[in-house]
């Protein structure tokens, strides 16, 4: 049962707040209140101003104009330190922890109990245990943070915030890197924080998540305030319309019919890998988009990596373009005409700290090389054309990959795939963690590739994505294919029933 928190004034009030970065108007005349005991969600496409607004609340950015009031009193939040003094803290998607230090060290950092100039380790540990007990978040206090799962690391970050007497907590895409069960646990924790009287600001691209957890939702579009209202009065369709100005039926592009059945591009026969998948057999033809649906842990991503060659199956056969590719590995898969867009773009897809150019061209450098070395002009021209075709918005190919938004980083993976002119694209959760507008762009890229005769294997946890994009769909459960659905059989109910059949 939720605690009834009565507040005479909002914890935080923004009045006509605007923010400009040089020529870019990131926010314009934003009026919004944040209340104790409430989960207040911010939704919008990439570039709508969600993250900028969250950073203004925390003091990372200062408004170009407008007023900020805390408990009804006018304040200036000129730095994160100012925000911290007010009890305003942030939990970002990319965590700011010390992996080689213990849970205690990370939670108590900067607030250790002391005896004179010396840290009182026993008292510090007890303070950390008290915070864990108060909010029912149990972790081994002595374990190194680097040994924890992502979900457990997020708990450490949250406990650190709570140990600083946080009044308002900004969560920015906190479930983007979590498995389904971990995300559910985090959402329960977020809800309990609001029920204990904290003001929670929640930013996420997962609209079902927003609708389930929020009390209030603010919709932003192009830096402007569209509306704020009770979550119970919103729907997924209504949020999409508010965020994009388009309704849900225009989310998916037209999908052309695949070419007439002929020799398949890919044929998988009795493929097995212990503890991951078993007896997998299917094929896919030119211009066909085949989905792989199923619950987390069903073996979908593991199958994708085995086909691509980044892991080796125990037995079975993979034929690509009529040839048995056996255990040839990634280099041969790329050379033969396969491309993979992995589920985790930052850890499996991108080379962090390197340029947009390098991230795009790396698998295909041999195309731009000769006995005299790398033809950089040819490389740059080809990458520029591929990025343009994938609608990657960037400020220069020499810029660091981190200069791109999440949606543009994902589109860059498509640009890289297209650079190799693949015969088969394996796309594993290609729209995870990107907004509605970026999703539509990615769907257009997939549809374009299929229309040009490329086969696409699309792995997705979003059933609507499977239904809207695929000619047919395989459903996996406990490492096996339990259904092959197409035409009138490919329905939401059929996919769900098949996915749960092995559970």
C-alpha positions as CSV (number, residue, x, y, z in Angstrom):
1,X,0.0,0.0,0.0
2,X,1.3,3.4,-0.9
3,X,2.1,5.9,1.8
4,X,-0.1,9.0,1.6
5,X,2.4,11.8,1.3
6,X,0.9,15.3,1.6
7,X,3.0,18.2,0.4
8,X,2.0,21.8,0.9
9,X,4.3,22.7,-2.0
10,X,6.1,20.6,-4.6
11,X,9.6,19.5,-3.8
12,X,10.8,21.2,-7.0
13,X,9.1,23.7,-9.4
14,X,10.4,24.8,-12.8
15,X,8.9,28.0,-14.2
16,X,9.5,29.0,-17.9
17,X,12.8,27.2,-17.8
18,X,14.8,27.2,-21.1
19,X,18.2,26.0,-22.1
20,X,20.2,26.8,-25.2
21,X,23.5,25.2,-26.3
22,X,25.0,27.7,-28.8
23,X,22.5,27.6,-31.7
24,X,20.5,24.7,-30.4
25,X,17.4,25.3,-28.3
26,X,17.3,22.2,-26.1
27,X,14.4,23.4,-23.8
28,X,11.9,26.2,-24.2
29,X,9.6,27.6,-21.5
30,X,9.2,24.4,-19.4
31,X,6.7,24.6,-16.5
32,X,6.5,21.5,-14.4
33,X,6.3,20.5,-10.7
34,X,7.8,17.4,-9.0
35,X,6.2,16.1,-5.8
36,X,7.3,14.0,-2.9
37,X,6.0,10.4,-2.9
38,X,5.4,10.4,-6.7
39,X,7.1,8.8,-9.7
40,X,7.1,11.5,-12.4
41,X,8.1,10.2,-15.8
42,X,9.7,12.2,-18.7
43,X,9.0,10.8,-22.1
44,X,10.0,12.0,-25.6
45,X,12.1,11.2,-28.6
46,X,15.9,11.6,-28.6
47,X,16.5,15.4,-28.7
48,X,13.2,16.1,-27.0
49,X,15.1,17.5,-23.9
50,X,14.5,14.7,-21.3
51,X,18.1,14.3,-20.3
52,X,18.8,18.1,-20.4
53,X,15.9,18.6,-18.1
54,X,17.1,15.9,-15.7
55,X,20.6,17.5,-15.7
56,X,19.2,20.9,-14.9
57,X,17.4,19.4,-11.9
58,X,20.8,18.0,-10.7
59,X,22.8,21.1,-11.4
60,X,24.8,19.6,-14.2
61,X,23.4,22.2,-16.6
62,X,22.1,25.6,-15.6
63,X,19.0,27.1,-17.3
64,X,19.5,29.9,-19.8
65,X,16.4,31.5,-18.4
66,X,13.6,30.7,-16.0
67,X,13.2,30.0,-12.3
68,X,13.8,27.0,-10.1
69,X,12.0,26.7,-6.7
70,X,12.7,24.1,-4.0
71,X,9.9,23.9,-1.3
72,X,8.5,27.1,-2.7
73,X,11.8,29.1,-2.4
74,X,13.7,30.4,-5.3
75,X,17.2,28.7,-5.6
76,X,20.1,28.5,-8.0
77,X,21.5,25.0,-8.7
78,X,24.9,25.9,-10.2
79,X,26.7,22.5,-9.8
80,X,26.0,18.9,-8.9
81,X,27.4,19.7,-5.5
82,X,24.6,22.3,-5.1
83,X,22.1,19.6,-6.2
84,X,23.6,17.2,-3.7
85,X,23.3,19.6,-0.8
86,X,19.6,19.9,-1.7
87,X,19.2,16.1,-1.7
88,X,19.0,15.8,-5.5
89,X,20.9,12.8,-7.0
90,X,21.0,11.0,-10.3
91,X,21.2,7.3,-11.3
92,X,22.4,7.2,-14.9
93,X,22.4,4.3,-17.4
94,X,26.2,4.3,-17.4
95,X,27.0,3.9,-13.7
96,X,29.7,5.9,-11.9
97,X,31.2,3.3,-9.6
98,X,34.7,2.2,-8.6
99,X,34.8,-1.4,-9.8
100,X,38.0,-2.2,-7.8
101,X,36.6,-1.0,-4.5
102,X,34.1,-2.7,-2.2
103,X,30.4,-2.1,-1.9
104,X,31.0,-0.3,1.4
105,X,33.6,2.0,-0.2
106,X,31.4,2.9,-3.1
107,X,28.3,3.6,-1.0
108,X,30.1,5.5,1.8
109,X,32.5,7.4,-0.6
110,X,32.9,10.9,0.7
111,X,30.7,10.3,3.8
112,X,32.8,7.9,5.8
113,X,32.5,7.9,9.5
114,X,35.8,9.3,11.0
115,X,37.7,9.5,14.3
116,X,39.6,12.8,13.8
117,X,41.5,12.5,10.5
118,X,41.0,8.7,10.3
119,X,38.2,6.6,8.8
120,X,36.3,4.5,11.3
121,X,35.8,1.4,9.2
122,X,33.5,-0.4,11.7
123,X,31.1,2.6,12.1
124,X,31.2,3.2,8.3
125,X,30.2,-0.4,7.6
126,X,27.4,-0.2,10.1
127,X,26.1,2.9,8.5
128,X,26.0,1.2,5.1
129,X,24.3,-1.9,6.6
130,X,21.7,0.4,8.2
131,X,20.8,2.0,4.8
132,X,20.5,-1.5,3.2
133,X,18.2,-2.6,6.0
134,X,16.1,0.5,5.9
135,X,15.4,0.1,2.2
136,X,15.5,-3.7,2.1
137,X,18.4,-3.9,-0.3
138,X,20.8,-6.6,0.8
139,X,24.3,-6.9,-0.8
140,X,27.6,-8.4,0.4
141,X,29.2,-5.2,1.8
142,X,32.7,-6.5,1.3
143,X,32.6,-7.8,-2.3
144,X,34.3,-5.8,-5.1
145,X,31.7,-3.9,-7.1
146,X,33.3,-5.1,-10.4
147,X,32.2,-8.7,-9.4
148,X,28.5,-7.7,-9.2
149,X,25.9,-8.0,-12.0
150,X,24.7,-4.8,-13.6
151,X,21.4,-5.0,-11.6
152,X,23.4,-5.3,-8.3
153,X,25.7,-2.4,-9.3
154,X,22.6,-0.2,-9.8
155,X,21.6,-1.1,-6.3
156,X,25.0,0.1,-5.1
157,X,24.4,3.4,-6.9
158,X,21.0,3.8,-5.4
159,X,22.2,3.0,-1.9
160,X,24.9,5.6,-2.3
161,X,22.2,8.1,-3.2
162,X,20.0,7.1,-0.3
163,X,23.0,7.3,2.1
164,X,23.2,11.0,1.2
165,X,19.6,11.6,2.4
166,X,18.3,12.0,-1.2
167,X,14.9,13.8,-1.5
168,X,14.7,13.7,-5.3
169,X,16.2,10.9,-7.4
170,X,16.5,11.2,-11.2
171,X,16.6,7.7,-13.0
172,X,17.8,8.0,-16.6
173,X,17.1,4.8,-18.6
174,X,17.9,2.6,-15.6
175,X,16.5,-0.7,-17.2
176,X,18.1,-0.4,-20.6
177,X,20.9,-2.8,-19.7
178,X,18.9,-5.2,-17.6
179,X,17.3,-8.6,-18.2
180,X,13.5,-8.7,-17.8
181,X,13.5,-10.1,-14.2
182,X,16.2,-7.6,-13.2
183,X,14.2,-4.8,-14.6
184,X,11.1,-5.9,-12.7
185,X,13.1,-5.9,-9.5
186,X,14.4,-2.4,-10.2
187,X,10.9,-1.1,-10.9
188,X,9.6,-2.5,-7.6
189,X,12.5,-0.7,-5.9
190,X,11.7,2.6,-7.7
191,X,8.1,2.3,-6.7
192,X,9.1,1.6,-3.0
193,X,11.3,4.7,-3.0
194,X,8.4,6.9,-4.0
195,X,6.1,5.2,-1.5
196,X,8.7,6.1,1.2
197,X,8.3,9.8,0.4
198,X,11.1,10.3,-2.2
199,X,10.4,12.4,-5.3
200,X,11.3,10.2,-8.3
201,X,12.0,11.5,-11.8
202,X,12.0,8.6,-14.3
203,X,13.3,8.8,-17.8
204,X,12.8,5.7,-20.1
205,X,12.0,4.7,-23.7
206,X,10.0,1.7,-22.5
207,X,6.4,3.1,-22.6
208,X,4.8,0.1,-21.0
209,X,7.3,0.5,-18.1
210,X,6.4,4.2,-17.9
211,X,2.7,3.5,-17.8
212,X,3.0,0.8,-15.1
213,X,5.3,2.6,-12.7
214,X,4.4,6.3,-13.0
215,X,2.0,8.6,-11.1
216,X,2.5,11.5,-13.5
217,X,3.9,11.8,-17.0
218,X,5.4,14.8,-18.8
219,X,5.6,14.6,-22.6
220,X,8.3,16.6,-24.3
221,X,8.7,17.2,-28.1
222,X,11.6,19.1,-29.7
223,X,12.4,20.7,-26.3
224,X,8.9,21.9,-25.7
225,X,6.3,20.9,-23.0
226,X,3.5,19.0,-24.7
227,X,1.5,18.1,-21.6
228,X,1.8,16.8,-18.0
229,X,-1.0,14.7,-16.5
230,X,-1.8,11.6,-14.5
231,X,-0.4,8.3,-15.8
232,X,-3.8,6.6,-15.4
233,X,-5.2,8.9,-18.1
234,X,-2.5,8.0,-20.7
235,X,-2.1,5.1,-23.2
236,X,0.8,3.9,-25.2
237,X,-0.9,5.2,-28.4
238,X,-1.5,8.6,-26.8
239,X,2.1,8.9,-25.6
240,X,3.4,8.1,-29.1
241,X,1.1,10.7,-30.6
242,X,2.3,13.3,-28.1
243,X,5.9,12.5,-28.6
244,X,6.0,12.3,-32.3
245,X,2.9,13.9,-33.7
246,X,2.1,10.6,-35.4
247,X,-0.2,7.8,-34.4
248,X,0.8,4.2,-33.7
249,X,-0.3,2.8,-37.0
250,X,2.4,4.7,-38.8
251,X,5.2,3.2,-36.7
252,X,6.0,0.4,-39.1
253,X,6.8,0.9,-42.7
254,X,5.3,-1.2,-45.6
255,X,7.2,-4.5,-45.9
256,X,7.7,-5.8,-49.4
257,X,6.9,-9.4,-50.2
258,X,10.0,-11.6,-50.3
259,X,11.3,-13.1,-53.5
260,X,9.8,-16.3,-54.8
261,X,11.1,-19.3,-52.8
262,X,14.4,-20.6,-54.2
263,X,17.6,-21.8,-52.7
264,X,17.8,-20.4,-49.1
265,X,20.4,-17.8,-48.2
266,X,20.8,-19.5,-44.8
267,X,20.0,-23.1,-43.8
268,X,20.5,-24.2,-40.2
269,X,20.2,-28.0,-39.5
270,X,20.1,-29.7,-36.1
271,X,22.3,-27.0,-34.5
272,X,23.1,-27.7,-30.8
273,X,25.1,-26.0,-28.0
274,X,25.0,-27.4,-24.5
275,X,23.0,-25.3,-22.0
276,X,22.1,-22.8,-24.7
277,X,20.0,-24.3,-27.6
278,X,19.2,-27.7,-29.0
279,X,18.2,-29.2,-32.4
280,X,17.6,-25.8,-34.2
281,X,16.6,-26.2,-37.8
282,X,15.2,-23.4,-40.1
283,X,16.0,-21.6,-43.3
284,X,15.6,-18.0,-44.6
285,X,15.4,-16.8,-48.2
286,X,16.3,-13.7,-50.1
287,X,14.3,-10.6,-49.1
288,X,12.7,-12.4,-46.2
289,X,12.5,-11.0,-42.7
290,X,12.3,-13.8,-40.2
291,X,11.8,-13.0,-36.5
292,X,13.0,-14.9,-33.5
293,X,10.7,-14.3,-30.5
294,X,10.8,-15.7,-27.0
295,X,11.5,-14.9,-23.4
296,X,14.8,-13.8,-22.1
297,X,17.0,-16.8,-21.6
298,X,15.3,-18.8,-24.5
299,X,18.6,-19.0,-26.4
300,X,17.9,-16.4,-29.1
301,X,21.1,-14.3,-28.8
302,X,23.2,-17.4,-28.3
303,X,21.8,-18.8,-31.5
304,X,22.6,-15.6,-33.4
305,X,26.2,-15.6,-32.3
306,X,26.6,-19.3,-33.2
307,X,25.3,-18.6,-36.8
308,X,27.6,-15.5,-37.1
309,X,30.6,-17.4,-35.8
310,X,31.4,-15.5,-32.6
311,X,30.7,-18.8,-30.7
312,X,31.0,-22.3,-31.8
313,X,28.1,-24.8,-31.7
314,X,28.7,-28.4,-30.4
315,X,27.1,-30.0,-33.5
316,X,24.9,-29.3,-36.4
317,X,25.2,-27.7,-39.8
318,X,25.1,-24.1,-41.1
319,X,24.9,-23.5,-44.8
320,X,25.3,-20.0,-46.1
321,X,24.7,-19.3,-49.8
322,X,24.8,-23.0,-50.5
323,X,28.1,-23.6,-48.8
324,X,28.8,-25.4,-45.5
325,X,30.5,-22.7,-43.4
326,X,31.2,-25.0,-40.5
327,X,33.3,-23.5,-37.8
328,X,34.9,-20.8,-39.9
329,X,34.5,-17.9,-37.5
330,X,33.6,-14.2,-37.7
331,X,36.2,-13.2,-40.3
332,X,34.8,-15.8,-42.8
333,X,31.2,-14.8,-42.0
334,X,31.9,-11.1,-42.8
335,X,33.8,-12.1,-46.0
336,X,31.0,-14.4,-47.1
337,X,28.4,-11.6,-46.6
338,X,27.0,-11.8,-43.1
339,X,26.5,-8.8,-40.8
340,X,25.5,-8.8,-37.1
341,X,24.0,-6.0,-35.1
342,X,24.5,-7.2,-31.5
343,X,22.2,-6.8,-28.6
344,X,24.6,-4.8,-26.5
345,X,25.9,-2.0,-28.8
346,X,28.4,-0.5,-26.3
347,X,30.1,-3.7,-25.2
348,X,29.7,-5.9,-28.3
349,X,29.2,-3.4,-31.2
350,X,31.2,-0.2,-30.7
351,X,34.8,0.7,-30.2
352,X,34.5,3.2,-27.4
353,X,37.0,6.1,-27.5
354,X,37.4,5.8,-31.3
355,X,36.0,7.9,-34.1
356,X,32.7,7.4,-36.1
357,X,34.9,6.7,-39.2
358,X,36.8,3.9,-37.5
359,X,33.7,2.4,-35.9
360,X,32.1,2.2,-39.3
361,X,34.9,1.0,-41.6
362,X,36.9,-1.4,-39.3
363,X,35.4,-4.8,-40.5
364,X,36.0,-3.8,-44.2
365,X,39.4,-2.1,-44.2
366,X,40.7,-4.6,-46.8
367,X,38.3,-2.9,-49.3
368,X,40.2,0.3,-48.9
369,X,43.7,-1.1,-48.8
370,X,46.3,-1.9,-51.3
371,X,50.0,-2.7,-51.3
372,X,50.7,1.0,-50.7
373,X,48.4,1.2,-47.6
374,X,45.0,2.5,-46.7
375,X,43.2,4.8,-49.2
376,X,41.8,7.2,-46.6
377,X,39.9,9.2,-49.2
378,X,38.1,6.1,-50.5
379,X,37.4,5.0,-46.9
380,X,36.0,8.3,-45.9
381,X,33.8,8.6,-49.0
382,X,32.3,5.1,-48.6
383,X,31.7,5.7,-44.8
384,X,30.1,9.0,-45.5
385,X,27.7,7.5,-48.1
386,X,26.8,4.6,-45.8
387,X,26.1,6.9,-42.8
388,X,24.0,9.2,-45.0
389,X,22.0,6.2,-46.2
390,X,21.4,5.1,-42.6
391,X,20.5,8.7,-41.6
392,X,23.2,8.9,-39.0
393,X,23.2,12.5,-37.6
394,X,26.8,13.5,-36.7
395,X,29.0,16.5,-36.6
396,X,31.9,14.9,-38.5
397,X,33.3,11.5,-39.1
398,X,36.3,12.4,-37.0
399,X,34.2,12.8,-33.9
400,X,34.3,10.3,-31.1
401,X,31.6,7.6,-31.2
402,X,30.3,9.0,-27.8
403,X,29.4,12.2,-29.5
404,X,26.4,10.4,-31.0
405,X,23.1,9.9,-29.3
406,X,22.0,6.3,-28.5
407,X,19.7,6.2,-31.6
408,X,22.4,7.4,-33.9
409,X,24.9,4.9,-32.4
410,X,22.4,2.2,-33.3
411,X,21.9,3.6,-36.8
412,X,25.7,3.6,-37.2
413,X,25.7,-0.1,-36.7
414,X,23.3,-0.4,-39.6
415,X,25.6,1.9,-41.6
416,X,28.5,-0.4,-40.9
417,X,26.5,-3.5,-41.9
418,X,25.4,-1.8,-45.1
419,X,29.0,-0.9,-45.9
420,X,29.6,-4.6,-46.4
421,X,26.6,-5.2,-48.7
422,X,25.6,-8.2,-46.7
423,X,23.4,-11.1,-48.0
424,X,22.2,-11.8,-44.4
425,X,21.7,-9.3,-41.6
426,X,21.3,-10.6,-38.1
427,X,19.7,-7.9,-36.0
428,X,19.6,-8.7,-32.2
429,X,17.2,-6.3,-30.4
430,X,18.0,-3.6,-32.9
431,X,15.8,-0.9,-31.3
432,X,16.5,-1.6,-27.6
433,X,17.1,1.7,-25.7
434,X,16.2,4.0,-28.5
435,X,13.2,6.3,-28.8
436,X,10.1,6.0,-31.0
437,X,11.5,8.3,-33.8
438,X,14.8,6.4,-33.9
439,X,12.9,3.1,-34.0
440,X,11.0,4.2,-37.1
441,X,14.3,5.1,-38.8
442,X,15.7,1.7,-37.9
443,X,12.5,-0.1,-39.2
444,X,12.9,1.8,-42.5
445,X,16.5,0.6,-42.8
446,X,15.5,-3.0,-42.2
447,X,12.6,-2.8,-44.7
448,X,15.0,-1.2,-47.3
449,X,17.6,-4.0,-46.9
450,X,14.9,-6.6,-47.3
451,X,13.5,-4.9,-50.4
452,X,16.9,-5.0,-52.0
453,X,17.0,-8.8,-51.5
454,X,18.9,-9.1,-48.3
455,X,17.7,-11.7,-45.8
456,X,17.1,-10.4,-42.3
457,X,17.0,-12.4,-39.1
458,X,15.3,-10.1,-36.5
459,X,15.5,-11.0,-32.8
460,X,13.2,-9.0,-30.6
461,X,11.5,-9.0,-27.2
462,X,8.9,-6.6,-28.5
463,X,6.0,-8.7,-29.9
464,X,4.6,-5.6,-31.8
465,X,8.0,-5.3,-33.6
466,X,7.8,-9.0,-34.6
467,X,4.3,-8.6,-35.9
468,X,4.9,-5.3,-37.6
469,X,8.2,-6.2,-39.3
470,X,8.4,-9.9,-40.1
471,X,7.1,-12.1,-42.8
472,X,7.2,-15.0,-40.4
473,X,8.5,-15.7,-36.9
474,X,10.1,-18.6,-35.1
475,X,9.4,-18.7,-31.3
476,X,12.0,-20.2,-29.0
477,X,11.5,-21.6,-25.5
478,X,14.1,-23.2,-23.4
479,X,16.6,-23.4,-26.2
480,X,14.2,-25.0,-28.8
481,X,12.1,-23.7,-31.6
482,X,8.5,-24.4,-30.5
483,X,6.6,-22.6,-33.3
484,X,7.0,-21.3,-36.8
485,X,4.3,-18.7,-37.4
486,X,3.3,-16.8,-40.5
487,X,0.3,-15.2,-42.2
488,X,-2.9,-15.3,-40.1
489,X,-1.1,-17.5,-37.5
490,X,1.3,-14.8,-36.6
491,X,-0.6,-13.1,-33.8
492,X,0.3,-11.7,-30.4
493,X,-1.6,-14.4,-28.6
494,X,0.1,-17.2,-30.6
495,X,3.6,-15.8,-30.0
496,X,2.9,-15.4,-26.2
497,X,1.4,-18.9,-25.9
498,X,4.3,-20.4,-27.7
499,X,6.9,-18.5,-25.7
500,X,5.5,-19.7,-22.5
501,X,4.9,-23.3,-23.6
502,X,8.2,-24.5,-22.3
503,X,8.1,-22.6,-19.0
